[in-house]
């Protein structure tokens, strides 16, 4: 039984949408949307305002970024078309930029001798790596080769707590 209602609702929505969409595509002073179709389209959340033509900017503010006084007059179709196009262009720019800037990582050899600590452990004594960074002509990736010297760690034995004594 639920399948019948779903099919019936879909057929009803399509039947209501076709005249509303056709009248929205070709608006004019003598072709208003009939009141029952307007109410049905509003109830289904369909856009009844004319959509901007492809390549044309919608006349309404961007409904995805604005708090509109009357959201039913927004051109969701036109704005969705513009945002999809802008997203595709941005993705293409990022792809070409990443392809152009993808370089192998810098090879960096640690100058501190193996087994020693402290030669370059502070900012003033740190080993400088040329062309590494996030600047316009820098490489943000580096492969560092070196060895870590074992660090001496002092431990202190603490007395057992009162609850542990038996």
N, C-alpha and C positions, 0 to 999 in steps of 0.2 A: 504493500500500500504506500509506503513512503516514496518508492520509486515513481509511482504515478504522479504524486504531488510535485516531485522535482521536475519531471518532464513537463507537466502542465504549467508550472511556474516559468520554466525556460521558454516554452512556446509563447506564453502570454507576454513575457518580457520582450521577446523578439517581435511579436506582433505590435506591441506598443512602441517599440524603439524605432521601427522602420519609418512610420510617418513623422515622428518627432525629429529624427535625424535628417530626413529629407527636407522638412520645413526649416530646420536649423541651417542646412547647407545653402539654401536659397531663400533667405529672409527677404521680406518686402513689406510695404505697408498694407498690402491686401492679403497676406498669407500668415496671419498669426496662428500660433499653435492653439488648437482647441482646448478648452478648459479641462475636459476629462483626461486628455493625453498629457497636458501639462502637469496635472496633479499626479498622474501615474509615473511620469518621468521623474518628478521631484521625489516621489516616494521611493523610486528605485535608485536615486542618486545619479541620474544621467544628466549630462550637460545639455541644456536647451538653448544656450546662447550661441550665436554663430562663431565657429572656430576660425582663427586666422588662416589665411591661405599659406601653403608651404613657402618658406622664404620670407614671409611677412611677419612682423613683430605683433604680438597680440596687443589689443588696446587696453586690457585690464592690467592691473599690477600682478606681479608674480604671486599666485595664491599659495605657493609652498613656503614663501618667506613673509607674507603679509597677513595682517589681521584685517580682513576686508569687512566693510560694513554690511555688504550683501554678498555672501559667497556664491549664491546661485548665479550671479552675473559674471563670474570669473571664466576666463577661457582656459580651462584645464588642458584641453587637447592641444591648443597652440603652444602653451608653455611646456607641456611634456615634450612636444616635438623639438622646441628650442633647446631644452635641457639635455635631451638625448644627443642632439647634434653637437652641443658644446662638450659633453662628456666624451663623445667619440674623438673629437678634435684634440682634447686634452690628453686622452690616452695615447693617441698617435704621437703627440709631441713628446710625451714621457718615454715612449718606446724608442723614438729616434734619438733622444737625449741620452738614454741609458746605453744604447748601442754605440753612440759616439764616445761616451766617456768610460766605457768598460775597458779598463787597462789591467794588465797583470799586477798583482801586489808588488810593492817595493821589497827588495831583499835587503834585510838589515842584519848585520852581524854584531853581536854584543861585544863592545871593546873591553869590558871588565874581564879579567882573566878568570878562568874556571877555578872554583874553590875559594874565591875571595869575595868578601862582602864589603859594601860601603863606598866603593870607588865612584859610583854614579847613582846613589840612592836618594839624593836630594835634588830639588829643582835647579839650584845653581850649578851643581856638578853633573847634571844629567847629560846623557849622550844626545846630541842633536841629530835629528834625522831630516835631511833635506828633502824637499818636495812632498812631505807627508803632512796631511791635514785636510781640511774641508774647504780651503780657498778655491778660487776659480781655476787655478792651474795646478793645484795639489792633488795628490792621490790619497784617497781616504782608506786605502787598504795597505797593509804591510805584513810581511812574513818575517818574524824576528827569530834568529837562531842564537842560542847561547845556552848556558848552564846555570842552574840555581845552586848556590853554595848552601850547604846545610847550616841552619841557624841554630845557635846554642840557646836553649830554653831552660831557664832555671825553674825548678819546682820547689814548693814548700809543703812539708807535711803538716797537716792540721790535726789537733787533738780530736779524738772522737767525742761526739756529743754525749750528754748525760744519759739519754734514752738508749744508747747503744751499749752501755756497760752492763754486765750481768753479775 
